Amino acid sequence: MVKKSAFTLIELIFAIVVIAITVISLPMMNQSISKGIDSNLLQEAIFAAATELNEATTAQWDEASIDENASTTVSQVINLDGLCENNQSSQHYRLKPGHILEPLHRKCLNNLNQTALHSNTNPDVDAVEDKAHGYRNIFLNLTPGQEGYKQDFNSSLVISYNPVFDGIQRPNMKKLTITVKDEEGNVVTSLFTYVANIGGIDYYKRSY
């Protein structure tokens, strides 16, 4: 008598059930992975927007804050509120309240009559688009569909002068707002910060 091995009916049914569960769960797994990729990309877009906003806060106040006749092109305080000392015989000349009476620290411009560009604009009306081409791709050299990236995220930086801060209009401040949108034009996030007209400090000495 020859013995032959074979699957029992129960084993066959069990195998079919396992295969069916696997086939059904594959689309769900792919969808879950796809959502994870989209979420990671969205988070990266928000981080990139925050980085771009931080970079903008380190820029000079505007073109008027650079003293072209100075030995360096360090950004100086613009006399928007008239608090810079105009008396050349005073030891506080070109200083304003809050400045430190030390060399190479923050000072007002040599020309104390110099005002900032856009300093008299209405913040409710004038929001200057910093990028002439409007929204741009927030990622560099990104081709949708490559390396798991499925869509573009576009950002736009807007500068508002004389913003209302703490209920008071502030001539010595400007508001930077960066907005990120997806491909469909939906706003993903909007971040903003305020920058003060405080100028910069020069190097006392440098060594290499």
Buried (B, 14 or more C-beta within 10 A) or exposed (E): EEEEEEEEEEEEEEEEEEEEEEEEEEEEEEEEEEEEBBEEBBEBBBEBBBEBBEEBEEEBBBEBBBBEEEEEEBBBBBBBEEBBBEEEEEEEBBBBEEBEEEEEBBBBBEBBEBBBBBBEBEBEEEBBEBEEEEBEEBBEEBEEEEEEBEBBBBBBBBBBBBBEEEEEEBBBBBBBBBBBBBEEEEEBBEBEBEBEBBBBBBEEEEEE
